[in-house]
Amino acid sequence: MKPNKSSTKSVVGLVMPTPRLAPSNVSMSQETLEHMRQCEAREWISRYKKKTIELGFGNAQLWWAKVKSDIEKRRGTQAMQDLVNRMKQEQENGKSRTK
């Protein structure tokens, strides 16, 4: 059997088919999805802060505008706006924790 994209080479050298999960078999609870969205918002805040240090405020703003545009193209306006809202919420929560 020749290796192809859907197979991998095993330790012994035999070619084994790679198992694939059908998207319909993968389901997440609403709680898990919510958690992942909050984590993503915190991650983007962290990346933005890092860019402001590396590039300065103005260039970081340009970078963030490009990122938001890319997210909007891939996921849609509503998903991008949801991310921005979650980021604002996370920043507000962070400020209230430090007081």
KAGI-V83003 format. One record per residue. RES is the residue in one small letter. OMEGA is omega in degrees with one decimal (999 if undefined). D_CENTER is the distance of its C-alpha to the mean C-alpha in Angstrom with 1 decimal. Layout:
RES_OMEGA_D_CENTER + RES_OMEGA_D_CENTER
//
This chain:
m_179.9_37.2 + k_177.4_35.3 + p_173.9_31.6 + n_-176.4_29.3 + k_-176.6_25.5 + s_177.0_25.5 + s_179.3_27.4 + t_178.9_27.3 + k_-179.0_30.1 + s_-178.8_31.1 + v_-177.3_32.6 + v_-179.0_36.1 + g_177.7_35.4 + l_179.0_35.4 + v_-177.9_32.8 + m_176.9_30.9 + p_178.2_28.9 + t_178.6_25.1 + p_179.2_24.3 + r_176.3_21.8 + l_175.8_20.4 + a_-179.7_20.9 + p_-179.5_18.1 + s_179.6_20.7 + n_-177.9_21.2 + v_177.7_17.7 + s_179.7_17.6 + m_177.7_15.8 + s_177.7_17.6 + q_179.2_16.8 + e_178.7_16.7 + t_178.6_14.0 + l_178.3_11.8 + e_178.5_12.8 + h_180.0_12.0 + m_178.6_8.4 + r_177.9_8.2 + q_177.7_10.3 + c_178.7_8.5 + e_179.0_5.4 + a_178.3_8.5 + r_179.1_10.2 + e_179.3_7.9 + w_175.7_8.3 + i_179.7_11.9 + s_179.6_12.4 + r_-179.8_11.4 + y_178.7_13.7 + k_178.5_16.4 + k_179.0_16.4 + k_179.1_16.8 + t_177.2_19.6 + i_-176.5_21.4 + e_-170.2_21.1 + l_-172.3_21.8 + g_-173.5_23.4 + f_-176.3_22.7 + g_-179.8_23.7 + n_176.2_21.7 + a_176.3_18.5 + q_178.0_19.1 + l_178.6_19.5 + w_-177.9_16.3 + w_177.3_14.4 + a_178.6_16.3 + k_179.1_15.3 + v_179.4_11.6 + k_178.0_12.3 + s_178.9_14.6 + d_178.8_12.2 + i_179.8_9.8 + e_178.5_13.2 + k_-175.7_14.5 + r_-172.0_11.9 + r_-178.3_11.3 + g_-176.7_14.4 + t_-177.3_15.9 + q_179.9_15.7 + a_178.0_11.9 + m_179.6_11.6 + q_176.7_14.5 + d_178.1_13.2 + l_179.6_10.2 + v_178.4_13.1 + n_178.4_15.3 + r_177.8_13.2 + m_178.1_12.9 + k_179.3_16.7 + q_179.0_17.4 + e_179.0_15.7 + q_177.5_17.8 + e_178.4_20.9 + n_178.0_20.5 + g_178.8_20.3 + k_-178.8_23.4 + s_178.4_25.3 + r_-176.4_24.7 + t_-179.0_26.3 + k_999_29.3
//
